[in-house]
Amino acid sequence: MTAETGRVGWATAAILIGRLIFAAVFIMAVSFKLMDINATAGYIAAAGFPIAKILACLAALLELALVVCLLSGAYFSEAALVAAAYVLFLAFAFHGPSHWAASQAEFGFFVDHFTFIAGLLFAVVHGPGRVLAIQRGCISRP
């Protein structure tokens, strides 16, 4: 094994692990929504949004689509960009400055969203990698 081969192997592993982490976050989010869509709707309504149950269902659908794209690599960069915009919206809508006075922890939740967004933006630029990723109608393999 050469140094170059080792770097390629580590890069491939890092990309795949990153994709799994992104997908896992959205799998957990959609799971909680589907386990109790009414609780999610209540949380959305408490933030001041109308038609909360419809918004909860739409959020679950979006998150399911993101999981498929992030795991398969299909439309990966586009999905990562949509995910970054979605997470930015969530940061401000549910943990933004208006929430900080009530709980200092909300500021921490707010900031955490930006670390996730940073990773997603990096993924937008670098794509899903070449392994286990659907690219232009076919699955690429090593």
Buried (B, 14 or more C-beta within 10 A) or exposed (E): EEEEEEEEEEBBEEBBEBBEEBBEBBBEBBEBBBEEBEEBBBBBBEBEBEEBBEBBBEBBEBBBBBBBBBBBBBBBBEBBBBBBEBBBEBBEBBBBEEBBEEEEEBBEBBEEBEEBBEBBBEBBEBBBBBBBBBBEEEEBEE
